[in-house]
Amino acid sequence: MTTEVRVPTLGESVTEATVATWFKKPGDTVAVDEMLCELETDKVTVEVPSPSAGKMGEIIAAEGETVGVDALLATILEGEGADTADEKPAASADADADADGDEAAPTGDSIDVMVPTLGESVTEATVSTWFKAVGDSVAQDEMLCELETDKVSVEVPSPAAGVLAEITAPEGTTVDASAKLAVISGGADGTVAPAPRPEAPAEAPASSGKADIEDAPSARKAMAEAGVTRDQVTGTGRDGRVMKDDVARAVAAAAAAPAPAASAPASAPRAPVPADDAAREERVKMTRLRQTIAKRLKDSQNTAAMLTTYNEVDMTEVMALRSQYKDEFEKKHGVRLGFMSFFTKACCHALKEVPEVNAEIDGNEIVYKNFVHMGVAAGTPTGLVVPVIRDADSMSFAEIEKAIAEKGKRARDGKLSMAEMQGGTFTLSNGGVYGSLMSSPILNPPQSGILGMHKIQQRPMVINGEIVARPMMYLALSYDHRIVDGKGAVTFLVRVKEALEDPRRLLMDL
């Protein structure tokens, strides 16, 4: 008996992942729920467990390949099939020979390839790329083409093995959600085995002892973006492979090292780029998911009437309150009292008075949320993620601090699921932890508001006619002017300021 291993659900807006590491090879014995491989998306790492016990059969998606949701990754041989695992390559070779012999005249039933589900609000898509041509053999779940919508890119897998007999929607065609894309005809025996994957040449030249180790795709991309070479990074993965975190550590170490003397003044005008510079550059193609994210962020700027309003808050009272109770708070609740719980409570308080900042636009309607799912931006070695604290408006200071600590740790460990980063209604972004004094945060669609926090800095302030030093922080609220008027945005920011400068107002609901 053969059991299929498929790509698990990755999240609403994630349509593909990259196979980073296989922990098993064909012929290995596996137990139920034993980890078989690791997939990487742009934000999280997903481990794929074995659905059954047996022996590892065929690996369909090799390391470095990009796969869609529910795509076939591998097979597990159970029972008698597990004892004949070594015979499978010969059988596959026979199937290939039969398929090749009858490819020109396929027999069997024809199967229509239809547009997959695109989402509730998506009614059409554009065929952007065909990966197969008419007459090509295809395996079940092998990617046939890619569709683009205004939100995501969707890969279309083959519903069955066979031969691509007809393409009814060529590249550039706009299709609706129920359109037919192509026709698959069955092979001579009704199946077509996947084409064998080429082996890397054994005698391939290597610049170092590390060159024969296949690094994680995301690590290669990070090295290219950071401008570091493979020899500058120490791999901690299996067999010394380089992972994303290894690149981040190498970049941090390089930044901490003394900078070499500049060969030319920084203010010198930029000279023409020498021809040999091209040999020192490396171009890495953006993944389709990254292209979609970039497009959506730009669409956010183009669609939303984004505006930012600023204010400043005196943090004296919050700092005094935190200093007074932090030891008792930690002793009772087992978590440190930070600033984020004060800002979360202050924002929840202000959102009740100005609900449009917590709303979103859906077509010609405004959707008001009678709850606050607070997104809290968290920095990780691989980038910024925004886990969501659900129903933050009904939580205590201690519950908020525990949730932030737990989500932050999971974010740094790369253990956040996509579900934990979706559904936010408002976002807090604390650039102050990196030293930012002032910035304009960008909206996280479809949200209508995001509050940027910044560095606390002693500044001279006039208090009761006297100049005194006070710990001040600039606040920045970016909002969608289509739904939030200037009066509402300013009122929201003033209410946050008032609550932080006199935290007793939160207790009194003022």
N, C-alpha and C positions, 0 to 999 in steps of 0.2 A: 504494500500500500504506500502511496506517495502523498505527502502533505506539502502544501505550498506555503512558503514564507513570503508574506507581502508587506509592503510599506504601510505602517500604521497611520492613523489620522494625525496630521501635523498641525492643524488649526485652521480657522476659517479662511484667513487670507494667505496661507502658505500652500502652494501647489506643488512644490518640488523640494528635493533634498539631495545632498551629495553623499555617496557611500564613502565614509572616511576610513573605516577599519573593519576587516573581517577577523574575528577571533577564532574561527574554525575553517578548516579546509575540507574538500571532498574526501569522504571516507572516514572522517573523525566521528567518534561516538558522541552523541549529545543527549542531555537530559531535558525533561520538560522545564521550560522557563530559563534554561541556561542561555546566557547572552551569546548571540551569534555574530552580530555586527553592530556598528555604530553609524548613525546618519547625522549629518550636520545640515542645519538650515542657517539663515543669516543671523539667527538670534539664539537658538537653543540646540543642544545635542540630544539625540534620541537614541536610546538603546533598543535593539530589536531582540526579544527573547524567542526561544524555540517553542512552537506551538505543540510539539509532541516529542516523545523520546524516539531514538533510532540512530541512524547514521546520516551524516551530511551527504546529500546527493550532489546535484549540480548547482554551482553558483552562477546565477543568471546575470546579476549586476556586479561587475568587478569594482574594486576600489577606484575612486575617482570619477565614477559614472554619476550622472544626474538622473534621478528617477522621480516619477510622479506619485501622487497618493494612490495607494492600492496596487502599485506596480509589483510584478513578480521579482523577488530578490533571489530566491533559492528554493530548493526542494529538500525535504526530509524523507528518507526511506525508512519505513516501518516494517516490522515482521519479516516476511520472506524477502521483500525488496531490499531490506538492509543487508541481507547475506549476499546479495548479488550486485552490490554497489559497483564492484570492479568491472562488471560486465556492461555497465551502462554506456561507457564511451563507445564500445563497439556497436551497440544497438543504435546509438545516436548517429554513428557514422553511416550505418545502413540506411537509416531514415533520411539522412542528407542525400545519399546517393539516389534513393528512390525519388525524393522530391526534386532533385536536379534533373533527373531523367524525364519527369513529366511536367516540368514547370511551364513549358510552352503551351500545354494543353491540360489545364487543371480540370479536375472533376470534382464532384461533390456539390453540396449546397452552397449558395451564395449568401453572404451575411452583410447587411448594410452597416456602415459606420456612421453613427449619428452624432450630432452635437451633444456633448455631455451637459449636465446641469451647470448653469452659469451663476446662479444665485437669484434671490428673490427679485431684486430691482434691476437685473441685467436681462435684456430682451434680445440682444444681438451681439455678434462678435465678428472679427475680421480674421480670415485665414492668413496668417503671417508667413509660415514656413511649412513646407512639406519635407519630411525627412526621408520619404520613400517615393519611388517612381513606379508608374504602371509596369507590371511584370516582375517587380521585386518580390522575393519571398519574405514573409513576415512571421514572427513567432507571436504567440499569444502574449498580450500586454506589452509588446514592443511599441515604442512611440512612433506614431504615423505622422502627426503634424502638430502644429502649435497654433492656438487661437489667441487673439488679443481682445480684451474688453477694455472699458474705461477704468477698470479697477485692478484686474489681475491678468496674468498670462496663464492659459490652460493648455496642458499637453493632452493629446488624445491618444490613448493606447489602442492597440488592435484588440477587438473583442474575441478573436480566434486566430489560430494559426492557419496559414494558407498563402495565397498569392494576391497581391494588390491588383485587382482586375480593372478597376475604373476609379478615376478621381472626378467627382461631380462638382467639387468646389475648389477651383484652383487658387493659388496664392493671390491675395488682394481682394478676394470675394467677401462681401459682407453677408453673413448668414444669420437666420433667426434661431431661436432656442430649440426648434424641432426639425432643423434641416438635416438632409443627408449629405455626408461629406465624401464618402467613397464606398466601394464594394469590395469585399474580400471573398475570393473563391477558394474552396478547399483544395488541398493538394491531392496527389494520387491516392494517398492513404488517409487523407483528411487532416493531416498535420504536416507542419514544416518545422524541423528542429532549428533552434537558434544557431546562427553562424558562430563558429568557434572564435574565441577572442585571441588575438595574436599575443605570443609570448615575447617578453622583452629579450633582446639579444644578450646571450651570456657574456659575450666578449665586448659589450658596450664600454667605451672609454669612460673613465671616471676621474674627476679632479681630486677626489679624496676618498677615504674609506667609507664615507657616508653616502656616496652617490647612488649605491645600489639599493638604498632604502627608500620606499615610496612614502613621502610625507603626506600629511593630511592636506587636501585641496585648499581648505581655508587657511592653513599655515603658509602654503605657497603664495596665496593671494596676499596675505598679511606681510610676508617678506618682501614681495614686490612693491607694495604700497609704502612700506617703511624704508625701503632702499637698503636692506641688509642681505648678506649672502648666507648660504646654507652653512658655511664654515663658522659663521659668527653666532650660530644658535646651537644650544645643547638640547637635543631631543630627549624627552622623558617618556615618550610613548613606547608601544611595543617594538622591540628590536631597535630602539633608539630613534624611532620616527619622530619628527618634529610636529608638535601640536600647536594650536593657536596660542595657548597660554605661554608656551616656550618662546614664541616670537615676542609677545608682550614683555616678558621678563628681559629678553635680550635688548629690546629697544629702550626699556627703562634703565638698564645698566649702562648702555651707551650714552644716554642722556646725562647720567650722573658722572660720567668720566670727564676729565678736563678736555675742553675742545682744542683741536689742533690750531696752530697759527694760520690765519687766513692768508691765502696767496695773493689776494688783491683787496684793495680797500672796499668796504661794504657799500660805499656811496658811488663807486665807479659805475659808469654807464654799462648797460648790458651789451656785451660784444656778440657778434654773430656766432651762432652755435657751430662749433667745429664738426666736420663730417664724422670724425671718429667718435663723437659723443653718442651717436645713434647706436653704436655697438655696445655702449654701456647702459643703454636704456632697456627696459623690459616692459612690454605691453601685455596686460592680462585682461582678457575679455570679461566684461561684467556678466554675472549670472543673469538669467532671465528674471529671477526674483528680485535681484538688486536693481535691474533696469526698471521693473515695475514700481519698486519702492521709490526710486528717484523720480519717476514720472508722477506718482501720486503726491509726493511732497511738493513738486513744482505745481501740480494742479491745485494743491491747497492754496498756494500763493496766488494763482491765477483766478481761482473761483471765489474764495472768501475775501471779503473786504476787510483785510486784516489791519488793525490799528493797535498801537501800544500807548498806554498811559502810565505815568510814573508817579511815585510818591516816595517818602522816606519814613522810616519808623524808628523811634527811640527804643532800644532794646533793654533799657535800664531795668524796668520792672520785671520783665521776663527773666533776665539774667539773675536778678536778686532772688526771685521766687525759686528758680531752678537751683541756685546755690544753697538756699535755705533748706530745701526738702529733698535734694537728690539722694542723700545717703539713706534716709528713711524710705524713700520711694523704691530704691533698688533693693533694700532689705525686705520690704513687704512684697513687692511684685516680681522680683528676680530679673528686672530689666532696668537699664539706665534711663534716666529722664533726659531727653534731648530737646532740641528746638522744634523738630518736625511735628511733634504732637501739638504744640501750641499753634503752629501755622495751620495744621490740618483742622483743629477745632475752630480757629478764627475764620477760616475759609468756609467751613460748613455753616457757621453762624451767619456769615455774610450772604451765602448763597440762598438762604431762606428768605432774606429781604429782597435780593435781586435774582429771582429764579431764572431769568433769561440767560444769565452767564452759565447756568448749568443745563441749558437746553440745547437742542440741535435742530437743524433744518432738514426736512425730508420732503423733497419736491416743493409743493406749495403750502406745506404745513410746518408748524413749529411743534416739536415734541418736547414738552416740559417733563423733566424727571423729578418725581417726588421722593428721590433718594439721592445719595451722593456716593458714587463709586470713585474714590480718589486715586488717581494715578500718581505714583511717586517715583520720579526718575532716579535711577541708581547706576553708578558707574561700575563697569566690570573691565577686566583685562582685554576683552574683545570688543568693547563699545558700550554705548548707553542703552539701557533697557528701561521699560516703564511698567513695573508690576502694579496691579490694581488692588487696592484695599476696598473691599465691597462693604457697602452700608457703613461707611466711616462716620456718618452723621449720628449713628446710634451707638458709637463706641466710646469708652472711657479713655482717659489719657493713657492708662496702663495697657489697655487692649490695643490702642493705636501704636504705642511704642513696641509692643511685642510683635505686632503684625509687620511693622517696618523692619525690625531686626531680622525676623524670620525670612521675609521676602528678600531683603538685602543679601543675606547669607546664601540663599538659594540662587540668587542672581549671579553672585561672584563665583559660585561653584558650577554654574551653567546648568542648573537643575530646574529652572523655571519652565513650566509648560506654556504653550501658546494661550490656553484658556486663562491663565493667570495674568496675561498681558492684554486682555481684550475686555471691552465693555466699560471702560472708564468714562466718566461724565465730565471730569475736570482734572487738571494736572498741576502738580507742584514740581518745579525744576529748581534745584539748589546749585547754581553755579558758584556760590560763595565758597564751597568746600575746595574749589580749585583756584580760588583767589580772584574770581571775577567781581569787579566793582560795579559794572553796569552792562546790561545786555537786553536785547529784545527777543524773547523766546518765540518760536514759531508754533502755530497752532497744530494740534494733533487731531486731524479730522476724524469723525464729524463733530468733535467737541467745539464749543464756541468760546472757550476761555482757558488760559494757562497763566499761572502766576510764577514769575521768575524771582527767586531769592538770591541775595548777593552777599558779599563779604561784610562782616561787621567791623567797622572801623571807627576809631575815636576821632571825632570832629568837633570843632568849636561851635557851640549852639548858644543862642541868647535865651536864657530862662529867667523870667521875672526881672528883665532888665540887666541881667548879668551874663557875662560870657563864661560858659563852663564847658568842659570836655564831656561828651556823651557818646556812648557806643551806638552808632547809627548804621542803618542798613537801607539801601535803596531797594524798592519794590517795583516790579514792572508787570503790568497786566496786559497781555496781548489778547485781543478779542475780535470776534467777527462782527463788524459794524452792520451787517445785514440784519442781524437779530438783536444786537446789543447797542443801545444808543449811548452817546457820550455820557449823559447824566447817569445811566445805570452803571457804566464802567467805573466812573469816578466815585460813585456812591459805594460800590463794592470795595474799592481799594481803601476808601476812608474808613469803612466799617472794620476791615482787617487791621488797619493802623490803630484804630481806637481800641480794639480788643487786645492787641498786643501791648499797647502802652499802658493799659489798665486791665490786666487779666481778670479782675473781679467782675467785669462786665459779662464774661462768659458764664459765670455762675449765676448771675442775675438775669441772663437772657436779655441784655440790653444792647 
